[in-house]
Amino acid sequence: QVQLVESGGGLVQPGGSLRLSCAASGFVFSWYPMNWYRQAPGKERELVATIPNHGTSPDYAASVRGRFTISRDNDKDTIYLQMNSLKTDDTAVYYCNVYTSSNYWGQGTQVTVAS
């Protein structure tokens, strides 16, 4: 079955950086676009970044463009989210997502940006 396992979250000061990872299994990873979403307390889940199966031309939410970079390693069945210049507004649970025959989510990893 499809499994998505995120890691790399934590507490960081404003202006700092974190790198999230999502290890995937249970499907042919190289066939599918992959996504990072986030959900802040009291807010709806929002799409942060998406990367096509071939890894080129990723897309970003306006709020993170220029600060976050999504990437993938099709040999390791893993996607990454490099987050730089973090702001307090980036505080959220970050989720890895893929749509194959159904929509699948990881368990999420908490990112807290605070001084």
C-alpha positions in Angstrom: 0.0 0.0 0.0 1.0 3.6 -0.5 3.1 5.0 2.4 4.5 8.5 2.7 6.7 9.3 5.7 7.8 12.9 6.4 10.8 13.9 8.5 12.9 17.0 9.2 10.5 19.3 11.0 11.4 21.1 14.1 11.8 24.5 15.9 13.7 27.2 14.1 14.2 30.9 14.5 12.9 33.4 12.0 15.3 33.7 9.1 16.5 30.1 9.6 16.3 27.1 7.4 14.9 23.5 7.5 14.9 20.7 5.0 12.0 18.3 5.0 12.0 14.9 3.5 9.3 12.5 2.4 10.1 8.9 1.7 7.5 7.1 -0.5 6.7 3.5 -1.1 3.9 1.3 -2.5 3.7 2.9 -5.9 5.9 3.7 -8.9 7.3 6.9 -7.6 8.8 8.1 -10.9 5.3 8.1 -12.5 3.6 10.7 -10.4 3.8 14.4 -9.5 4.4 14.9 -5.8 3.2 17.7 -3.5 3.9 19.4 -0.2 1.0 20.9 1.7 0.8 22.6 5.0 -1.9 23.3 7.6 -1.5 26.0 10.2 -3.7 26.0 13.4 -7.2 27.2 12.5 -6.5 27.4 8.8 -7.3 25.2 5.8 -4.7 22.9 4.4 -2.9 24.7 1.5 -0.7 23.6 -1.4 2.9 24.8 -0.9 4.8 23.2 -3.8 4.4 20.6 -6.5 6.9 18.8 -8.6 6.2 16.9 -11.8 7.3 13.3 -12.1 10.4 14.3 -14.2 11.4 16.9 -11.6 11.5 19.9 -13.8 9.3 23.0 -13.7 8.1 22.8 -10.1 5.5 25.3 -8.9 5.1 27.1 -5.7 2.5 29.0 -3.7 3.1 32.8 -3.9 3.8 32.9 -0.2 6.9 30.7 -0.4 8.2 31.3 -3.9 11.8 32.4 -3.8 12.3 30.9 -0.3 11.3 27.2 -0.7 12.7 24.7 -3.1 11.0 21.4 -3.9 13.1 18.6 -5.3 12.9 14.8 -5.8 15.2 11.8 -6.1 13.6 9.2 -8.2 16.3 6.7 -7.3 15.5 7.1 -3.6 11.7 7.5 -4.0 12.0 10.7 -1.9 11.0 14.3 -2.2 12.5 17.2 -0.3 11.4 20.7 0.7 14.3 23.1 1.4 12.9 26.0 3.4 15.0 29.1 3.7 14.3 32.6 5.2 11.6 31.1 7.4 8.9 33.3 8.8 6.6 32.9 11.8 3.7 32.5 9.2 5.4 29.3 7.9 4.5 27.6 11.2 2.4 24.6 10.3 2.2 20.9 10.0 3.7 20.0 6.6 2.3 17.0 4.7 3.6 15.0 1.7 0.9 14.1 -0.8 0.4 12.1 -4.0 -2.6 11.3 -6.1 -2.4 7.9 -7.8 -5.7 6.1 -7.9 -6.6 7.9 -4.6 -5.3 10.8 -2.6 -2.6 9.8 -0.1 -1.1 11.7 2.7 1.8 11.3 5.1 1.4 11.7 8.8 2.8 15.2 8.7 5.8 16.9 10.3 5.6 20.0 12.6 7.5 23.1 11.6 7.6 25.9 14.2 9.2 29.2 13.5 9.6 31.2 16.6 12.2 33.3 18.4 
